[in-house]
Amino acid sequence: MAIHGFRRVMIWFSVGFFLVGSAIGNVDFEYTLITNLLAQYDTNARPVTNVSDAVVVKLGVALNQLIDMDERNQILVTNVWFRLRWTDTHLSWNASDYGGLSSISLDAKRLWRPDITLYNDVREGILEPTKYNIVVQSNGAISWNYPNILRSYCKLDVTYFPYDQQSCELKFGSWTYDGLKLDLTNRSTSGDLSSFVENVEWLMVSMPVKRNVVYYGCCPEPFPDVTFNVIIRRLPLYHIFNLVLPCMMIIAVSVLVFYLPPESGEKVSLGVTVLLALTVFLLLVAEIMPPQSEVIPLIGQYFTAAIVIMSLSTTMTVMILNMHFRGSYGNHVPAWIKKLVFHGLAHIVGMRTIVRNNIVMDTGKAKVGPKEVLDYANDVRLMSKVSINENEKTEKTETNQLLAKILSVMQDFRSNAKKTDGEELCRIEWQLVAMVIDRALLLTFAVITVVVSITILTAHPSYE
């Protein structure tokens, strides 16, 4: 029994010693490999065997999130994942010599790195990605993946705002090495959008990549760059609900200015109020848009057209009010206006019956005044003629004198009635002129508003 127990202890001891030795051996292999690789390694020397060779660096970008689009300052803020690949001939080894160790992770500060720079960067400080390690393969292949927050300048085309589509460039290249020393190429034909987080304001369309070779004025050597075009399309629902729909409702209310009776005294007040409301909305749009003079946004054109329509509407309202009350001063309607408005325009706007019911258009006389008074005045005139003929033969009596006085009073009454009827006719005619023109302007501005709204708001191109 003692012998069996001793054998069992020796077996367990051997197994434990083997496991510990294996672990220690692996740690020693990695430590030895790193020590040997970096013993004489210089981070300033390009990793090439021949000084005339160029380091081929392949750049890939995965767009993870569109953080913000500062339209006022034309700045795009994105969260991207960089994927850099190149070969370092100074960092290769035989994996079998190091216990089959085929890859290691090294501190980025201890290795040579390509100085890939975002050319259109507008960040105040420089973010160092060196805190992320670099993976080195046994054949010298380098993989460096790290995230970064980019703030890049993006020239916006707001012609069709809020139905616009923007193309923002992310231009990457080496700042120090020319194309003869560092050949920068793209890993794929487009950026990686598989991990993109959807944005509530912008729709991600695509992210094509293009490699360019540019000669700058500073140097005769070529400088390659890789440009990613971030193509995004605005989701217009927010702006339609908060800007476009209120503007359309305000314009619709402005048309009703011509439907409001002049006697209310609120036609001009309503027009000015609507004009101020449109101006406030236009200022809101101006605060959102970048301060540029190249193009006028579609919604800006719409608000400007609405303000112009409302200004003309207010001007015409003042003219209509002037016509409505002009008859009170005894000014007669010119014959050409009567012909144009009563015989032509009234028929077009469907008010011919209203005009016919208020005045006799053939003679221009009003059907006003007590008919009995006029008939009685005619009877008195006949009586006076008879009494005058008899007075040529006989003396005047007190009855004839009384009839003469009655005739004089009735003639004055009839004269005053004619004057009053003329003034009333003049007033009614001017009111009818104002009413017909008011109705014509109501229809005209309604049609103009609908046409302008449809023309401008449907002018955006199809991006499909």
Buried (B, 14 or more C-beta within 10 A) or exposed (E): EEEEEEEEEEEEEEEEEEEEEEEEEBEEBBEBBBEEBBEEBEEEEBBBEEEEBBBEBBBBBBBBBBBBBBBEEBBBBBBBBBBBBBBBBBBBBEBEEBBEBEEBEBEBEBBBBBEBBBBBBBEEEEEEBBEBBBEBBBBBBBBBBBEBEBBBBBEBBBBBBBBBBBBBBBBBBBEEBBBEBBBBEBBEEBBBBEEBEEBEBBBBBEBBBEBEEEEEEEEEEBBBBBBBBBBBBBBBEEBBEEBBEBBBEBBBBBBBBBEBEBEEEEBBBBBBBBBEBBEEBBEEBEEBBBEEEEBBBBBBBBBBBBBEBBEBBBEBBEEBBEBBBBBEEEEBBEEEBBEBBBEEBBEEBEBBEBBEEBBEBEEBEBEEBEEEEBEBBEEBEEBBEEBEEEBEEEEEEEEBEEBBEBBEEBBEBBEEBEEEBBBBBBBBBBBBBBBBBBBBBBBBBBEBBEEBBEEBBEEBEEEE
